[in-house]
């Protein structure tokens, strides 16, 4: 196992109100297959809301992002507020609407969004140390607010989301599901995954390439 460790920021458990489970799992699998250690973490906050993943309807209950994320990590998870950026060689954000609902309020505020303080603080510290950051699916929408104007990233080809990224000062780049985009100056790697994928194998192709690129840059 490599002595370099990657941080993975999760946002709950489930595509509609948390982390996209396949994306998070594919990231962990790709890292483990490459013998790269990782640590899952999440903010200790309430989810924006809870959705029934069978019907899409809102459920009248409250769930905690850290507790729900622990499901994905088999309990091996830490509070993001307690994470030390110095301990990690890189950072990956899986997608899922939790990135737009729990890690930020992009889902409701669009280009006027704010990013959770703990998320922004940790990610900015990683970035300021010139370490690589990978963002998947909808998560690249956070990039302009976290990493500043001019950041280049992709969420695939969705025109509305791309327009919001550009409105926040980012520079969106169209990208296929089986590919990824690198902002060389900022050391940021992004891939569309389920913003475009119709099946898990399609998501896996781009995610596998993103993780491999992240590993090269550790």
C-alpha positions in Angstrom: 0.0 0.0 0.0 1.3 3.4 -0.9 2.3 5.8 1.9 0.3 8.5 0.2 -3.3 8.8 1.2 -6.3 10.4 -0.7 -9.1 12.1 1.0 -12.6 11.4 -0.3 -15.4 13.9 0.7 -18.8 12.2 0.8 -22.2 14.0 1.0 -24.6 11.4 2.3 -25.8 8.1 0.8 -27.9 8.0 -2.3 -27.9 9.8 -5.7 -30.9 12.1 -5.1 -29.9 13.5 -1.6 -26.3 12.4 -1.0 -23.3 10.8 -2.7 -23.9 8.7 -5.8 -23.2 5.3 -4.5 -21.7 3.8 -7.6 -19.4 6.8 -8.2 -18.2 6.7 -4.6 -17.6 2.9 -4.8 -15.8 3.1 -8.1 -13.5 5.7 -6.7 -12.7 3.6 -3.7 -12.3 0.5 -5.8 -9.9 2.2 -8.3 -7.7 3.6 -5.5 -7.6 0.2 -3.7 -6.8 -1.7 -6.9 -3.8 0.7 -7.3 -2.8 0.1 -3.7 -3.4 3.8 -2.8 -4.9 4.4 0.7 -7.9 6.6 1.2 -9.9 8.2 4.0 -13.6 9.0 3.7 -14.9 12.1 5.4 -18.0 14.2 5.5 -19.4 17.2 7.2 -21.3 16.6 10.4 -24.5 18.4 9.3 -28.1 17.6 8.5 -29.0 16.8 4.9 -31.0 19.5 3.0 -33.8 16.9 2.8 -34.4 13.2 2.5 -35.8 11.7 -0.7 -37.5 8.3 -1.2 -35.3 6.8 -3.9 -38.1 4.7 -5.3 -40.6 7.5 -5.8 -38.5 10.7 -5.7 -40.8 12.1 -3.0 -39.5 14.0 0.0 -39.7 12.1 3.3 -40.6 13.8 6.5 -37.4 12.9 8.4 -34.0 14.3 9.1 -30.7 12.6 8.4 -27.1 13.5 9.2 -24.7 13.7 6.3 -21.8 12.1 8.2 -23.9 9.3 9.6 -25.4 8.5 6.1 -21.9 8.7 4.5 -20.7 6.1 7.0 -22.9 3.6 5.2 -20.8 4.0 2.0 -17.5 3.8 4.0 -18.5 0.7 6.0 -18.1 2.9 9.1 -14.5 3.9 8.3 -15.2 7.7 8.2 -14.2 10.8 10.0 -15.8 14.2 10.6 -14.5 16.6 7.9 -14.0 19.2 10.6 -11.4 17.0 12.3 -9.5 16.2 9.0 -6.0 17.6 8.6 -5.1 18.5 5.0 -1.5 17.9 5.7 -2.2 14.1 6.1 -3.4 13.8 2.4 -1.7 13.9 -0.9 -4.9 14.5 -2.9 -8.6 14.9 -2.7 -11.6 13.4 -4.6 -15.2 14.5 -4.6 -17.7 11.8 -5.9 -20.9 13.2 -7.3 -24.5 12.8 -6.5 -27.0 15.6 -5.7 -25.6 15.7 -2.1 -22.7 17.7 -3.5 -25.3 20.3 -4.7 -27.5 20.0 -1.7 -25.3 19.2 1.4 -21.8 20.2 0.5 -23.2 23.4 -1.1 -26.6 24.9 -1.9 -26.1 24.9 -5.7 -29.3 22.9 -6.2 -31.4 25.8 -4.9 -29.1 28.9 -5.4 -27.4 28.1 -8.7 -24.6 30.5 -9.5 -25.3 32.4 -6.2 -24.5 29.3 -4.2 -22.3 29.0 -1.1 -20.1 26.1 -0.2 -20.2 24.5 3.3 -17.4 26.1 5.3 -15.7 22.9 6.3 -15.7 21.7 2.7 -14.3 24.9 1.4 -11.7 25.2 4.1 -10.4 21.6 3.7 -10.4 21.7 -0.2 -8.7 25.1 -0.3 -6.0 23.9 2.0 -5.3 20.9 -0.2 -5.3 23.2 -3.3 -3.0 25.8 -1.7 -0.5 23.0 -1.0 -0.5 22.3 -4.8 -2.1 18.9 -4.3 -4.3 17.3 -6.9 -8.2 17.5 -6.6 -10.6 15.3 -8.6 -14.3 16.2 -8.9 -16.9 13.9 -10.4 -20.4 14.3 -11.9 -22.1 17.5 -10.5 -19.3 18.1 -8.0 -17.2 20.2 -10.4 -20.0 22.9 -10.1 -18.3 23.7 -6.7 -15.0 24.4 -8.3 -15.3 28.1 -9.1 -16.5 28.9 -5.6 -13.7 26.8 -3.9 -10.8 27.3 -6.2 -11.4 30.7 -7.7 -12.2 32.3 -11.1 -10.7 30.8 -14.2 -10.9 27.2 -13.0 -11.5 24.9 -15.9 -13.7 21.9 -15.4 -16.4 19.7 -16.9 -19.7 18.3 -15.9 -20.2 16.8 -19.4 -22.5 18.7 -21.8 -25.5 20.0 -19.7 -26.0 23.5 -20.9 -27.7 24.9 -17.8 -25.1 23.6 -15.3 -22.2 24.7 -17.7 -23.8 28.2 -17.8 -23.9 28.4 -14.0 -20.2 27.3 -13.8 -19.3 30.0 -16.3 -21.4 32.6 -14.4 -19.4 31.9 -11.2 -16.2 32.6 -13.1 -15.3 29.1 -14.1 -14.6 27.9 -17.6 -16.7 24.9 -18.5 -15.3 22.4 -21.1 -17.6 19.8 -22.8 -16.4 16.3 -22.2 -17.6 12.8 -23.0 -18.5 10.2 -20.4 -15.4 8.1 -21.1 -13.0 11.0 -20.8 -11.8 13.6 -18.3 -10.6 17.2 -18.3 -7.4 18.5 -16.6 -6.9 22.1 -15.5 -3.1 21.9 -15.6 -2.5 25.3 -13.9 -4.8 24.5 -10.9 -4.1 20.7 -10.8 -7.8 19.9 -11.0 -9.2 16.8 -12.8 -12.9 16.4 -13.6 -15.1 13.8 -15.3 -18.9 13.7 -16.1 -19.8 10.2 -14.8 -23.6 10.1 -14.2 -24.1 13.5 -15.6 -23.9 11.5 -18.9 -23.6 7.9 -18.0 -26.5 5.6 -18.8 -25.0 2.5 -17.1 -22.4 1.8 -14.4 -19.8 0.6 -16.9 -19.9 4.0 -18.7 -19.5 5.8 -15.4 -16.6 3.5 -14.5 -14.6 4.3 -17.6 -14.3 8.0 -16.9 -13.9 7.6 -13.2 -11.2 5.0 -13.6 -9.3 7.4 -15.8 -9.8 10.3 -13.4 -8.5 8.2 -10.5 -5.5 7.1 -12.5 -4.7 10.7 -13.3 -5.1 11.7 -9.7 -2.7 8.9 -8.6 0.0 10.1 -11.2 -0.2 13.5 -9.6 0.0 12.5 -5.9 
